[in-house]
Amino acid sequence: MVEPSLPSFEECSNEKAVYPGSFDPLTYGHLDIIKRSLHYFQNLVVLIAENRKKTPFLSIEERVGLLQKYFHNDSRIHVEVWKGLLVDYMKQKDIPVCIRGLRVLSDFENEFQMAITNKQIYPDFEVLFFMSNMQHANLSSSMVKEMIHFQGNIRLFVPDIVAEHLEKRR
Ligand code: PNS
């Protein structure tokens, strides 16, 4: 494997990172990771990407709409959609750093596999993991979708604009 030359600290731009995910839907867990990432990066691309292991509940347009509505006052957040490989987006935009959240041990295997694969095809690729806040360690978009399906209260897990939208979609 080709070893990339590591950038110096000064070169290591903290200008922008990418936070990719399905965001189906956006949860307080995602918001916690976004808030914490913004301590280290001036700008963050929240990238709605395709996870072929999951069947989407919300359309891409609904997800973009909700994210844009939620972040409309924050010029540091750029909501984008990408239909291809994550690393192709990152190469094209010259953003080598990607953010992911880690909750429970079961996340690790998949994250590890993705991180190694992404680095093999884009040697400059780096992923920074934020440990989920204990308050959100149980929280997942899949769990929110389960709650919606069975008429559960989702207000603890997603912001109001997302809850209002999901409640209409029940
Ligand atoms: O929120 P998720 O579903 O855990 O996010 C997973 C996501 C969308 C980041 C991942 O599936 C992804 O990177 N998809 C883009 C396509 C891709 O690059 N796949 C190869 C991963 S090694």
Backbone and ligand atoms as CSV (ligand in chain L), in Angstrom:
chain,resi,resn,atom,element,x,y,z
A,1,MET,N,N,0.845,-1.199,0.000
A,1,MET,CA,C,0.000,0.000,0.000
A,1,MET,C,C,0.882,1.251,0.000
A,2,VAL,N,N,0.480,2.264,-0.765
A,2,VAL,CA,C,1.255,3.505,-0.811
A,2,VAL,C,C,1.008,4.273,0.480
A,3,GLU,N,N,2.117,4.597,1.191
A,3,GLU,CA,C,1.966,5.360,2.430
A,3,GLU,C,C,1.889,6.843,2.085
A,4,PRO,N,N,0.822,7.546,2.431
A,4,PRO,CA,C,0.779,8.976,2.137
A,4,PRO,C,C,1.739,9.726,3.039
A,5,SER,N,N,2.323,10.830,2.542
A,5,SER,CA,C,3.154,11.634,3.438
A,5,SER,C,C,2.186,12.456,4.285
A,6,LEU,N,N,2.373,12.400,5.575
A,6,LEU,CA,C,1.430,13.080,6.457
A,6,LEU,C,C,1.632,14.590,6.402
A,7,PRO,N,N,0.555,15.353,6.350
A,7,PRO,CA,C,0.714,16.802,6.328
A,7,PRO,C,C,1.213,17.322,7.673
A,8,SER,N,N,1.915,18.450,7.646
A,8,SER,CA,C,2.337,19.047,8.905
A,8,SER,C,C,1.096,19.597,9.605
A,9,PHE,N,N,1.239,19.969,10.852
A,9,PHE,CA,C,0.094,20.487,11.603
A,9,PHE,C,C,-0.490,21.723,10.904
A,10,GLU,N,N,0.435,22.596,10.401
A,10,GLU,CA,C,-0.024,23.831,9.752
A,10,GLU,C,C,-0.804,23.517,8.472
A,11,GLU,N,N,-0.303,22.476,7.762
A,11,GLU,CA,C,-0.966,22.116,6.499
A,11,GLU,C,C,-2.287,21.413,6.737
A,12,CYS,N,N,-2.406,20.875,7.908
A,12,CYS,CA,C,-3.559,20.055,8.235
A,12,CYS,C,C,-4.754,20.989,8.448
A,13,SER,N,N,-5.401,21.244,7.332
A,13,SER,CA,C,-6.443,22.266,7.335
A,13,SER,C,C,-7.604,21.873,8.226
A,14,ASN,N,N,-7.970,22.779,9.105
A,14,ASN,CA,C,-9.175,22.516,9.889
A,14,ASN,C,C,-10.316,23.369,9.345
A,15,GLU,N,N,-10.156,23.673,8.055
A,15,GLU,CA,C,-11.144,24.516,7.414
A,15,GLU,C,C,-12.466,23.772,7.243
A,16,LYS,N,N,-12.369,22.537,6.749
A,16,LYS,CA,C,-13.590,21.825,6.393
A,16,LYS,C,C,-13.461,20.318,6.602
A,17,ALA,N,N,-14.540,19.699,7.043
A,17,ALA,CA,C,-14.595,18.235,7.106
A,17,ALA,C,C,-15.956,17.812,6.565
A,18,VAL,N,N,-16.066,16.527,6.282
A,18,VAL,CA,C,-17.333,15.985,5.785
A,18,VAL,C,C,-17.933,15.081,6.855
A,19,TYR,N,N,-19.211,15.248,7.097
A,19,TYR,CA,C,-19.915,14.336,8.000
A,19,TYR,C,C,-20.963,13.601,7.154
A,20,PRO,N,N,-20.613,12.388,6.676
A,20,PRO,CA,C,-21.541,11.674,5.800
A,20,PRO,C,C,-22.490,10.783,6.588
A,21,GLY,N,N,-23.646,10.563,6.018
A,21,GLY,CA,C,-24.590,9.646,6.667
A,21,GLY,C,C,-25.864,9.560,5.873
A,22,SER,N,N,-26.767,8.701,6.346
A,22,SER,CA,C,-28.067,8.575,5.689
A,22,SER,C,C,-29.017,9.686,6.169
A,23,PHE,N,N,-28.907,10.054,7.424
A,23,PHE,CA,C,-29.766,11.098,8.024
A,23,PHE,C,C,-31.247,10.822,7.740
A,24,ASP,N,N,-31.631,9.606,8.009
A,24,ASP,CA,C,-32.983,9.144,7.661
A,24,ASP,C,C,-33.716,8.676,8.918
A,25,PRO,N,N,-34.069,9.572,9.832
A,25,PRO,CA,C,-33.952,11.024,9.790
A,25,PRO,C,C,-32.786,11.539,10.643
A,26,LEU,N,N,-32.610,12.864,10.574
A,26,LEU,CA,C,-31.669,13.577,11.456
A,26,LEU,C,C,-32.123,13.385,12.900
A,27,THR,N,N,-31.175,13.032,13.783
A,27,THR,CA,C,-31.531,12.825,15.201
A,27,THR,C,C,-30.675,13.738,16.095
A,28,TYR,N,N,-31.003,13.744,17.385
A,28,TYR,CA,C,-30.182,14.500,18.337
A,28,TYR,C,C,-28.768,13.915,18.416
A,29,GLY,N,N,-28.623,12.627,18.102
A,29,GLY,CA,C,-27.284,12.015,18.083
A,29,GLY,C,C,-26.427,12.666,17.002
A,30,HIS,N,N,-26.999,12.839,15.796
A,30,HIS,CA,C,-26.267,13.515,14.723
A,30,HIS,C,C,-25.928,14.948,15.142
A,31,LEU,N,N,-26.903,15.618,15.742
A,31,LEU,CA,C,-26.691,17.032,16.091
A,31,LEU,C,C,-25.571,17.199,17.111
A,32,ASP,N,N,-25.463,16.234,18.003
A,32,ASP,CA,C,-24.387,16.280,18.996
A,32,ASP,C,C,-23.023,16.156,18.308
A,33,ILE,N,N,-22.928,15.241,17.338
A,33,ILE,CA,C,-21.656,15.049,16.621
A,33,ILE,C,C,-21.330,16.314,15.811
A,34,ILE,N,N,-22.343,16.892,15.187
A,34,ILE,CA,C,-22.131,18.102,14.376
A,34,ILE,C,C,-21.623,19.253,15.257
A,35,LYS,N,N,-22.294,19.419,16.393
A,35,LYS,CA,C,-21.906,20.510,17.305
A,35,LYS,C,C,-20.460,20.333,17.771
A,36,ARG,N,N,-20.107,19.116,18.119
A,36,ARG,CA,C,-18.748,18.866,18.626
A,36,ARG,C,C,-17.709,19.007,17.502
A,37,SER,N,N,-18.069,18.603,16.290
A,37,SER,CA,C,-17.127,18.738,15.154
A,37,SER,C,C,-16.796,20.196,14.905
A,38,LEU,N,N,-17.780,21.063,15.132
A,38,LEU,CA,C,-17.573,22.479,14.847
A,38,LEU,C,C,-16.634,23.157,15.857
A,39,HIS,N,N,-16.229,22.431,16.893
A,39,HIS,CA,C,-15.166,22.948,17.776
A,39,HIS,C,C,-13.815,22.844,17.079
A,40,TYR,N,N,-13.727,21.927,16.115
A,40,TYR,CA,C,-12.435,21.630,15.489
A,40,TYR,C,C,-12.362,22.052,14.033
A,41,PHE,N,N,-13.515,22.188,13.388
A,41,PHE,CA,C,-13.546,22.554,11.967
A,41,PHE,C,C,-14.407,23.804,11.802
A,42,GLN,N,N,-13.927,24.675,10.908
A,42,GLN,CA,C,-14.681,25.920,10.707
A,42,GLN,C,C,-15.960,25.681,9.913
A,43,ASN,N,N,-15.894,24.700,9.020
A,43,ASN,CA,C,-17.052,24.385,8.179
A,43,ASN,C,C,-17.245,22.881,8.142
A,44,LEU,N,N,-18.484,22.499,7.981
A,44,LEU,CA,C,-18.781,21.067,7.923
A,44,LEU,C,C,-19.776,20.814,6.794
A,45,VAL,N,N,-19.407,19.868,5.917
A,45,VAL,CA,C,-20.373,19.441,4.904
A,45,VAL,C,C,-21.153,18.276,5.502
A,46,VAL,N,N,-22.435,18.457,5.665
A,46,VAL,CA,C,-23.289,17.351,6.103
A,46,VAL,C,C,-23.767,16.695,4.815
A,47,LEU,N,N,-23.201,15.514,4.559
A,47,LEU,CA,C,-23.371,14.889,3.245
A,47,LEU,C,C,-24.356,13.727,3.323
A,48,ILE,N,N,-25.480,13.895,2.646
A,48,ILE,CA,C,-26.452,12.804,2.585
A,48,ILE,C,C,-25.965,11.838,1.515
A,49,ALA,N,N,-25.580,10.650,1.959
A,49,ALA,CA,C,-25.025,9.658,1.029
A,49,ALA,C,C,-25.870,8.395,1.110
A,50,GLU,N,N,-25.640,7.530,0.130
A,50,GLU,CA,C,-26.471,6.322,0.052
A,50,GLU,C,C,-25.824,5.176,0.825
A,51,ASN,N,N,-26.613,4.570,1.709
A,51,ASN,CA,C,-26.176,3.347,2.388
A,51,ASN,C,C,-26.996,2.215,1.799
A,52,ARG,N,N,-26.354,1.406,0.974
A,52,ARG,CA,C,-27.096,0.384,0.241
A,52,ARG,C,C,-27.578,-0.758,1.137
A,53,LYS,N,N,-27.132,-0.747,2.416
A,53,LYS,CA,C,-27.619,-1.779,3.342
A,53,LYS,C,C,-28.960,-1.377,3.952
A,54,LYS,N,N,-29.378,-0.129,3.719
A,54,LYS,CA,C,-30.607,0.365,4.365
A,54,LYS,C,C,-31.653,0.760,3.330
A,55,THR,N,N,-32.924,0.481,3.665
A,55,THR,CA,C,-34.013,0.942,2.802
A,55,THR,C,C,-34.474,2.292,3.344
A,56,PRO,N,N,-34.384,3.339,2.537
A,56,PRO,CA,C,-34.738,4.654,3.080
A,56,PRO,C,C,-36.227,4.811,3.387
A,57,PHE,N,N,-36.511,5.558,4.426
A,57,PHE,CA,C,-37.891,5.901,4.791
A,57,PHE,C,C,-38.225,7.259,4.149
A,58,LEU,N,N,-37.379,8.232,4.375
A,58,LEU,CA,C,-37.587,9.560,3.793
A,58,LEU,C,C,-36.867,9.641,2.442
A,59,SER,N,N,-37.447,10.385,1.508
A,59,SER,CA,C,-36.774,10.581,0.218
A,59,SER,C,C,-35.577,11.515,0.429
A,60,ILE,N,N,-34.698,11.515,-0.563
A,60,ILE,CA,C,-33.537,12.422,-0.500
A,60,ILE,C,C,-34.032,13.866,-0.358
A,61,GLU,N,N,-35.074,14.202,-1.110
A,61,GLU,CA,C,-35.586,15.589,-1.097
A,61,GLU,C,C,-36.096,15.950,0.296
A,62,GLU,N,N,-36.773,15.002,0.945
A,62,GLU,CA,C,-37.280,15.280,2.302
A,62,GLU,C,C,-36.113,15.487,3.269
A,63,ARG,N,N,-35.080,14.633,3.133
A,63,ARG,CA,C,-33.936,14.748,4.046
A,63,ARG,C,C,-33.177,16.052,3.827
A,64,VAL,N,N,-32.967,16.407,2.570
A,64,VAL,CA,C,-32.281,17.679,2.282
A,64,VAL,C,C,-33.103,18.828,2.852
A,65,GLY,N,N,-34.415,18.777,2.608
A,65,GLY,CA,C,-35.301,19.850,3.069
A,65,GLY,C,C,-35.215,20.018,4.580
A,66,LEU,N,N,-35.247,18.906,5.302
A,66,LEU,CA,C,-35.218,18.985,6.774
A,66,LEU,C,C,-33.872,19.515,7.272
A,67,LEU,N,N,-32.793,19.014,6.668
A,67,LEU,CA,C,-31.466,19.471,7.111
A,67,LEU,C,C,-31.280,20.961,6.785
A,68,GLN,N,N,-31.706,21.348,5.592
A,68,GLN,CA,C,-31.549,22.770,5.233
A,68,GLN,C,C,-32.385,23.662,6.139
A,69,LYS,N,N,-33.572,23.201,6.446
A,69,LYS,CA,C,-34.445,23.985,7.331
A,69,LYS,C,C,-33.803,24.103,8.718
A,70,TYR,N,N,-33.277,22.984,9.210
A,70,TYR,CA,C,-32.708,22.996,10.554
A,70,TYR,C,C,-31.479,23.913,10.641
A,71,PHE,N,N,-30.646,23.887,9.581
A,71,PHE,CA,C,-29.372,24.619,9.647
A,71,PHE,C,C,-29.411,25.961,8.912
A,72,HIS,N,N,-30.610,26.455,8.580
A,72,HIS,CA,C,-30.648,27.621,7.701
A,72,HIS,C,C,-29.951,28.848,8.300
A,73,ASN,N,N,-29.808,28.884,9.613
A,73,ASN,CA,C,-29.169,30.044,10.252
A,73,ASN,C,C,-27.678,29.856,10.479
A,74,ASP,N,N,-27.148,28.709,10.097
A,74,ASP,CA,C,-25.749,28.410,10.421
A,74,ASP,C,C,-24.926,28.293,9.130
A,75,SER,N,N,-24.156,29.345,8.839
A,75,SER,CA,C,-23.422,29.373,7.559
A,75,SER,C,C,-22.240,28.408,7.564
A,76,ARG,N,N,-21.922,27.805,8.724
A,76,ARG,CA,C,-20.796,26.847,8.771
A,76,ARG,C,C,-21.201,25.483,8.235
A,77,ILE,N,N,-22.504,25.241,8.130
A,77,ILE,CA,C,-22.997,23.922,7.714
A,77,ILE,C,C,-23.447,23.976,6.260
A,78,HIS,N,N,-22.944,23.040,5.474
A,78,HIS,CA,C,-23.313,22.962,4.056
A,78,HIS,C,C,-23.960,21.602,3.824
A,79,VAL,N,N,-25.214,21.621,3.470
A,79,VAL,CA,C,-25.925,20.356,3.259
A,79,VAL,C,C,-25.790,19.969,1.781
A,80,GLU,N,N,-25.300,18.755,1.556
A,80,GLU,CA,C,-25.144,18.294,0.170
A,80,GLU,C,C,-25.574,16.845,0.040
A,81,VAL,N,N,-25.810,16.447,-1.212
A,81,VAL,CA,C,-26.193,15.057,-1.497
A,81,VAL,C,C,-25.146,14.468,-2.416
A,82,TRP,N,N,-24.826,13.185,-2.185
A,82,TRP,CA,C,-23.859,12.508,-3.070
A,82,TRP,C,C,-24.348,11.104,-3.340
A,83,LYS,N,N,-24.382,10.744,-4.623
A,83,LYS,CA,C,-24.927,9.430,-4.975
A,83,LYS,C,C,-23.851,8.356,-5.146
A,84,GLY,N,N,-22.581,8.757,-5.147
A,84,GLY,CA,C,-21.511,7.785,-5.420
A,84,GLY,C,C,-20.744,7.391,-4.173
A,85,LEU,N,N,-19.499,6.983,-4.395
A,85,LEU,CA,C,-18.627,6.613,-3.274
A,85,LEU,C,C,-18.251,7.866,-2.488
A,86,LEU,N,N,-18.216,7.715,-1.188
A,86,LEU,CA,C,-17.840,8.841,-0.321
A,86,LEU,C,C,-16.470,9.395,-0.705
A,87,VAL,N,N,-15.517,8.495,-0.930
A,87,VAL,CA,C,-14.151,8.984,-1.211
A,87,VAL,C,C,-14.081,9.756,-2.535
A,88,ASP,N,N,-14.958,9.442,-3.476
A,88,ASP,CA,C,-14.950,10.204,-4.733
A,88,ASP,C,C,-15.392,11.640,-4.478
A,89,TYR,N,N,-16.375,11.799,-3.596
A,89,TYR,CA,C,-16.784,13.161,-3.210
A,89,TYR,C,C,-15.597,13.877,-2.542
A,90,MET,N,N,-14.966,13.186,-1.603
A,90,MET,CA,C,-13.895,13.811,-0.817
A,90,MET,C,C,-12.704,14.202,-1.696
A,91,LYS,N,N,-12.382,13.303,-2.652
A,91,LYS,CA,C,-11.280,13.603,-3.595
A,91,LYS,C,C,-11.645,14.815,-4.435
A,92,GLN,N,N,-12.861,14.776,-4.974
A,92,GLN,CA,C,-13.300,15.852,-5.868
A,92,GLN,C,C,-13.270,17.215,-5.171
A,93,LYS,N,N,-13.656,17.209,-3.889
A,93,LYS,CA,C,-13.727,18.478,-3.142
A,93,LYS,C,C,-12.431,18.780,-2.388
A,94,ASP,N,N,-11.495,17.833,-2.456
A,94,ASP,CA,C,-10.234,17.971,-1.734
A,94,ASP,C,C,-10.454,18.186,-0.227
A,95,ILE,N,N,-11.295,17.347,0.316
A,95,ILE,CA,C,-11.534,17.365,1.774
A,95,ILE,C,C,-11.161,15.969,2.282
A,96,PRO,N,N,-9.981,15.806,2.894
A,96,PRO,CA,C,-9.564,14.453,3.266
A,96,PRO,C,C,-10.142,13.933,4.589
A,97,VAL,N,N,-10.770,14.811,5.349
A,97,VAL,CA,C,-11.210,14.380,6.687
A,97,VAL,C,C,-12.715,14.164,6.743
A,98,CYS,N,N,-13.043,13.016,7.293
A,98,CYS,CA,C,-14.446,12.642,7.430
A,98,CYS,C,C,-14.732,12.376,8.914
A,99,ILE,N,N,-15.907,12.742,9.338
A,99,ILE,CA,C,-16.313,12.581,10.747
A,99,ILE,C,C,-17.344,11.467,10.821
A,100,ARG,N,N,-17.217,10.619,11.827
A,100,ARG,CA,C,-18.268,9.630,12.085
A,100,ARG,C,C,-18.478,9.546,13.598
A,101,GLY,N,N,-19.666,9.148,13.976
A,101,GLY,CA,C,-19.956,8.938,15.395
A,101,GLY,C,C,-19.878,7.453,15.703
A,102,LEU,N,N,-19.440,7.130,16.909
A,102,LEU,CA,C,-19.404,5.727,17.350
A,102,LEU,C,C,-20.245,5.602,18.597
A,103,ARG,N,N,-21.167,4.671,18.550
A,103,ARG,CA,C,-22.015,4.469,19.727
A,103,ARG,C,C,-21.568,3.198,20.442
A,104,VAL,N,N,-22.181,2.140,20.105
A,104,VAL,CA,C,-21.905,0.886,20.811
A,104,VAL,C,C,-20.881,0.070,20.038
A,105,LEU,N,N,-20.427,-1.006,20.662
A,105,LEU,CA,C,-19.386,-1.843,20.062
A,105,LEU,C,C,-19.786,-2.344,18.676
A,106,SER,N,N,-21.066,-2.600,18.501
A,106,SER,CA,C,-21.518,-3.147,17.216
A,106,SER,C,C,-21.305,-2.171,16.056
A,107,ASP,N,N,-21.195,-0.876,16.329
A,107,ASP,CA,C,-20.880,0.083,15.264
A,107,ASP,C,C,-19.471,-0.139,14.740
A,108,PHE,N,N,-18.616,-0.612,15.638
A,108,PHE,CA,C,-17.185,-0.584,15.340
A,108,PHE,C,C,-16.811,-1.412,14.115
A,109,GLU,N,N,-17.381,-2.607,14.019
A,109,GLU,CA,C,-16.985,-3.513,12.943
A,109,GLU,C,C,-17.232,-2.879,11.576
A,110,ASN,N,N,-18.419,-2.330,11.412
A,110,ASN,CA,C,-18.764,-1.698,10.141
A,110,ASN,C,C,-17.902,-0.456,9.883
A,111,GLU,N,N,-17.707,0.344,10.919
A,111,GLU,CA,C,-16.907,1.570,10.765
A,111,GLU,C,C,-15.458,1.228,10.413
A,112,PHE,N,N,-14.952,0.188,11.049
A,112,PHE,CA,C,-13.574,-0.239,10.819
A,112,PHE,C,C,-13.412,-0.680,9.365
A,113,GLN,N,N,-14.367,-1.484,8.915
A,113,GLN,CA,C,-14.316,-1.985,7.537
A,113,GLN,C,C,-14.385,-0.823,6.529
A,114,MET,N,N,-15.302,0.116,6.785
A,114,MET,CA,C,-15.448,1.262,5.866
A,114,MET,C,C,-14.173,2.120,5.884
A,115,ALA,N,N,-13.639,2.349,7.083
A,115,ALA,CA,C,-12.461,3.229,7.202
A,115,ALA,C,C,-11.272,2.629,6.454
A,116,ILE,N,N,-11.054,1.324,6.622
A,116,ILE,CA,C,-9.908,0.672,5.961
A,116,ILE,C,C,-10.100,0.712,4.443
A,117,THR,N,N,-11.315,0.402,3.996
A,117,THR,CA,C,-11.585,0.389,2.550
A,117,THR,C,C,-11.402,1.785,1.964
A,118,ASN,N,N,-11.961,2.778,2.650
A,118,ASN,CA,C,-11.845,4.157,2.153
A,118,ASN,C,C,-10.379,4.586,2.065
A,119,LYS,N,N,-9.583,4.177,3.042
A,119,LYS,CA,C,-8.169,4.565,3.037
A,119,LYS,C,C,-7.411,3.838,1.925
A,120,GLN,N,N,-7.824,2.604,1.651
A,120,GLN,CA,C,-7.143,1.874,0.571
A,120,GLN,C,C,-7.368,2.556,-0.777
A,121,ILE,N,N,-8.578,3.087,-0.970
A,121,ILE,CA,C,-8.820,3.689,-2.286
A,121,ILE,C,C,-8.527,5.198,-2.330
A,122,TYR,N,N,-8.338,5.785,-1.166
A,122,TYR,CA,C,-7.967,7.217,-1.114
A,122,TYR,C,C,-6.987,7.372,0.056
A,123,PRO,N,N,-5.691,7.199,-0.235
A,123,PRO,CA,C,-4.702,7.149,0.859
A,123,PRO,C,C,-4.671,8.390,1.759
A,124,ASP,N,N,-5.112,9.536,1.263
A,124,ASP,CA,C,-5.144,10.737,2.125
A,124,ASP,C,C,-6.335,10.729,3.081
A,125,PHE,N,N,-7.241,9.808,2.868
A,125,PHE,CA,C,-8.475,9.752,3.665
A,125,PHE,C,C,-8.164,9.567,5.161
A,126,GLU,N,N,-8.804,10.375,5.986
A,126,GLU,CA,C,-8.740,10.172,7.435
A,126,GLU,C,C,-10.148,10.237,7.990
A,127,VAL,N,N,-10.407,9.401,8.968
A,127,VAL,CA,C,-11.710,9.485,9.624
A,127,VAL,C,C,-11.491,9.800,11.106
A,128,LEU,N,N,-12.256,10.733,11.615
A,128,LEU,CA,C,-12.210,11.062,13.045
A,128,LEU,C,C,-13.514,10.580,13.658
A,129,PHE,N,N,-13.398,9.804,14.716
A,129,PHE,CA,C,-14.588,9.287,15.385
A,129,PHE,C,C,-14.869,10.075,16.652
A,130,PHE,N,N,-16.102,10.439,16.809
A,130,PHE,CA,C,-16.544,11.047,18.065
A,130,PHE,C,C,-17.345,9.985,18.808
A,131,MET,N,N,-16.963,9.748,20.043
A,131,MET,CA,C,-17.745,8.815,20.864
A,131,MET,C,C,-19.089,9.462,21.134
A,132,SER,N,N,-20.118,8.710,20.936
A,132,SER,CA,C,-21.441,9.264,21.176
A,132,SER,C,C,-21.572,9.666,22.648
A,133,ASN,N,N,-22.291,10.734,22.842
A,133,ASN,CA,C,-22.639,11.167,24.185
A,133,ASN,C,C,-23.481,10.049,24.832
A,134,MET,N,N,-23.262,9.783,26.114
A,134,MET,CA,C,-23.999,8.688,26.777
A,134,MET,C,C,-25.513,8.818,26.611
A,135,GLN,N,N,-25.942,10.076,26.600
A,135,GLN,CA,C,-27.377,10.352,26.471
A,135,GLN,C,C,-27.952,9.841,25.144
A,136,HIS,N,N,-27.053,9.731,24.128
A,136,HIS,CA,C,-27.525,9.323,22.805
A,136,HIS,C,C,-26.994,7.955,22.385
A,137,ALA,N,N,-26.356,7.248,23.314
A,137,ALA,CA,C,-25.675,5.999,22.936
A,137,ALA,C,C,-26.650,4.941,22.408
A,138,ASN,N,N,-27.897,5.060,22.785
A,138,ASN,CA,C,-28.924,4.092,22.350
A,138,ASN,C,C,-29.635,4.544,21.082
A,139,LEU,N,N,-29.385,5.782,20.683
A,139,LEU,CA,C,-30.228,6.416,19.667
A,139,LEU,C,C,-29.759,6.107,18.251
A,140,SER,N,N,-30.698,5.724,17.402
A,140,SER,CA,C,-30.375,5.504,15.989
A,140,SER,C,C,-31.579,5.930,15.157
A,141,SER,N,N,-31.323,6.238,13.885
A,141,SER,CA,C,-32.422,6.586,12.988
A,141,SER,C,C,-33.377,5.403,12.856
A,142,SER,N,N,-32.831,4.184,12.873
A,142,SER,CA,C,-33.690,2.987,12.736
A,142,SER,C,C,-34.659,2.897,13.907
A,143,MET,N,N,-34.160,3.230,15.096
A,143,MET,CA,C,-35.026,3.183,16.276
A,143,MET,C,C,-36.142,4.239,16.160
A,144,VAL,N,N,-35.791,5.405,15.633
A,144,VAL,CA,C,-36.804,6.465,15.446
A,144,VAL,C,C,-37.868,5.983,14.456
A,145,LYS,N,N,-37.436,5.292,13.396
A,145,LYS,CA,C,-38.395,4.805,12.391
A,145,LYS,C,C,-39.327,3.755,13.003
A,146,GLU,N,N,-38.778,2.940,13.899
A,146,GLU,CA,C,-39.585,1.937,14.605
A,146,GLU,C,C,-40.649,2.648,15.461
A,147,MET,N,N,-40.224,3.695,16.139
A,147,MET,CA,C,-41.139,4.478,16.993
A,147,MET,C,C,-42.267,5.094,16.154
A,148,ILE,N,N,-41.888,5.617,15.017
A,148,ILE,CA,C,-42.876,6.237,14.120
A,148,ILE,C,C,-43.888,5.184,13.686
A,149,HIS,N,N,-43.379,4.052,13.298
A,149,HIS,CA,C,-44.252,2.983,12.802
A,149,HIS,C,C,-45.284,2.586,13.852
A,150,PHE,N,N,-44.823,2.508,15.134
A,150,PHE,CA,C,-45.716,2.043,16.202
A,150,PHE,C,C,-46.289,3.192,17.025
A,151,GLN,N,N,-46.368,4.368,16.404
A,151,GLN,CA,C,-47.003,5.544,17.025
A,151,GLN,C,C,-46.329,5.967,18.334
A,152,GLY,N,N,-45.027,5.666,18.485
A,152,GLY,CA,C,-44.322,6.071,19.714
A,152,GLY,C,C,-43.988,7.547,19.696
A,153,ASN,N,N,-43.607,8.063,20.878
A,153,ASN,CA,C,-43.243,9.477,20.990
A,153,ASN,C,C,-41.788,9.656,20.550
A,154,ILE,N,N,-41.574,10.445,19.526
A,154,ILE,CA,C,-40.205,10.614,19.008
A,154,ILE,C,C,-39.565,11.934,19.433
A,155,ARG,N,N,-40.322,12.712,20.221
A,155,ARG,CA,C,-39.845,14.068,20.540
A,155,ARG,C,C,-38.555,14.086,21.360
A,156,LEU,N,N,-38.271,12.951,22.041
A,156,LEU,CA,C,-37.032,12.869,22.817
A,156,LEU,C,C,-35.812,12.665,21.919
A,157,PHE,N,N,-36.055,12.234,20.700
A,157,PHE,CA,C,-34.946,11.757,19.863
A,157,PHE,C,C,-34.613,12.634,18.661
A,158,VAL,N,N,-35.598,13.406,18.226
A,158,VAL,CA,C,-35.368,14.234,17.028
A,158,VAL,C,C,-35.861,15.661,17.305
A,159,PRO,N,N,-35.268,16.657,16.612
A,159,PRO,CA,C,-35.742,18.026,16.832
A,159,PRO,C,C,-37.173,18.201,16.325
A,160,ASP,N,N,-37.832,19.244,16.797
A,160,ASP,CA,C,-39.264,19.435,16.513
A,160,ASP,C,C,-39.603,19.448,15.025
A,161,ILE,N,N,-38.781,20.134,14.212
A,161,ILE,CA,C,-39.157,20.204,12.781
A,161,ILE,C,C,-39.134,18.816,12.141
A,162,VAL,N,N,-38.216,17.982,12.615
A,162,VAL,CA,C,-38.147,16.608,12.081
A,162,VAL,C,C,-39.347,15.813,12.594
A,163,ALA,N,N,-39.640,15.965,13.884
A,163,ALA,CA,C,-40.776,15.233,14.482
A,163,ALA,C,C,-42.077,15.599,13.765
A,164,GLU,N,N,-42.253,16.900,13.525
A,164,GLU,CA,C,-43.503,17.336,12.858
A,164,GLU,C,C,-43.630,16.695,11.481
A,165,HIS,N,N,-42.531,16.650,10.774
A,165,HIS,CA,C,-42.551,16.050,9.433
A,165,HIS,C,C,-42.849,14.545,9.520
A,166,LEU,N,N,-42.179,13.879,10.450
A,166,LEU,CA,C,-42.354,12.414,10.556
A,166,LEU,C,C,-43.776,12.068,11.006
A,167,GLU,N,N,-44.322,12.891,11.893
A,167,GLU,CA,C,-45.675,12.619,12.387
A,167,GLU,C,C,-46.702,12.710,11.251
A,168,LYS,N,N,-46.423,13.597,10.291
A,168,LYS,CA,C,-47.320,13.711,9.137
A,168,LYS,C,C,-47.194,12.488,8.220
A,169,ARG,N,N,-46.034,11.839,8.276
A,169,ARG,CA,C,-45.753,10.708,7.383
A,169,ARG,C,C,-46.173,9.364,7.969
A,170,ARG,N,N,-46.693,9.369,9.226
A,170,ARG,CA,C,-47.058,8.109,9.871
A,170,ARG,C,C,-48.059,7.319,9.025
L,1,PNS,O1,O,-25.756,6.970,8.453
L,1,PNS,P1,P,-25.141,5.726,7.866
L,1,PNS,O2,O,-26.192,4.911,7.139
L,1,PNS,O3,O,-24.401,4.909,8.889
L,1,PNS,O4,O,-24.056,6.220,6.784
L,1,PNS,C1,C,-23.316,5.294,6.002
L,1,PNS,C2,C,-22.709,6.001,4.792
L,1,PNS,C3,C,-23.810,6.658,3.968
L,1,PNS,C4,C,-21.719,7.055,5.247
L,1,PNS,C5,C,-21.939,4.923,3.932
L,1,PNS,O5,O,-22.829,3.901,3.553
L,1,PNS,C6,C,-21.281,5.538,2.699
L,1,PNS,O6,O,-20.185,6.048,2.778
L,1,PNS,N1,N,-22.002,5.509,1.558
L,1,PNS,C7,C,-21.528,6.067,0.306
L,1,PNS,C8,C,-21.095,4.947,-0.651
L,1,PNS,C9,C,-19.744,4.405,-0.250
L,1,PNS,O7,O,-18.745,5.114,-0.259
L,1,PNS,N2,N,-19.698,3.120,0.113
L,1,PNS,C10,C,-18.475,2.425,0.459
L,1,PNS,C11,C,-18.164,2.480,1.923
L,1,PNS,S1,S,-16.650,1.604,2.226
